[in-house]
Amino acid sequence: MATLVIDGQEKEVADGSAIMDACEDLGVLFGCRAGQCGMCIITVTEGMENLEPPNDAERDLGLDDDQRLACQAVIRSGTVRAES
């Protein structure tokens, strides 16, 4: 199991799974859920290496190196800490 920590709140998620549902449970707001609106941007403060690389939708939005879309990111394993 992997661990996702958003704004100090923690949730376990299965290794290799999308983090969208866990992020929503932890208070991240979503708009389109398809990687188009950017409403669910999170800033990763620790554990970026535990996420799969950004997908095309994330690259197309031109996110900073420490940002990811909660609706698109997939956690490999370990712990990821972020702020919404």
N, C-alpha and C positions, 0 to 999 in steps of 0.2 A: 504494500500500500504506500502511496505517496501522500504528502501532506501539503495542503495549500493554506497559506495564511494571508488573509486580506484585511488590512487595517486592524491587525491584532487579533482577529477572530480566525479560528482554525477549523479545517474540515479535511477529513481523509477522503482520498479518491483512489480508484484503482489505477495501478501503473498502466501507462499507455492509453489513458482515456482523455477525452475532451474535458476542459475545466469549466465549461459554461454553466452547467447546473449548480456546481459547487459555488461558483462565483455569485450566481443569483441568490443562493441560500445565504451567502455572506454579505449581501447588500449591494452588489454591483448592479447598476441600472443598464438595461438593454433597450435598444430601439428595434432595429431590423433583424437582428440575430443571423445575418448573412454576410457580415464583414463589409458592409457598404457605408454605414452611417458614422461609425467611429464613436458612438455613444459609450461603448463598453471598454474604452481604453483603460488599461491598468499600467502602472509603472512598477516594474519589477525591481526590487531593492536587493534581492538575494536569490540565487538559484536559477538564473537564466539558463545555465547549462543543463538544467533538468527539464527544460521544455524542448519540444521538437522545434526545428528552425521555422521562422515565419513563412507563411504560405503567400500565394500571389495576392490575395485580398489585403493582407497586412502590408506587403511591400508596396502595393498600389496606393495606399493611404500615406506613405512616406513617414511612417512612425519613427520617433527617435530610437536609438539603439537600446534604450532601457524600457521601451513601451511594447505592449502586445495588446491584441484584441481578445478580450475574455471569451468572445463567441467563437474564436477560431483556434486558440492555443490548445495544445495537447501536452500533458505532462508525461514525461518518460518514467521518472521515479524520483525519490528523494523529496526534498522540501523546496517550495517556492514561496517567497514572501513578496507581497506587493501592496501597493496603495491604489485605491480607486479614485 
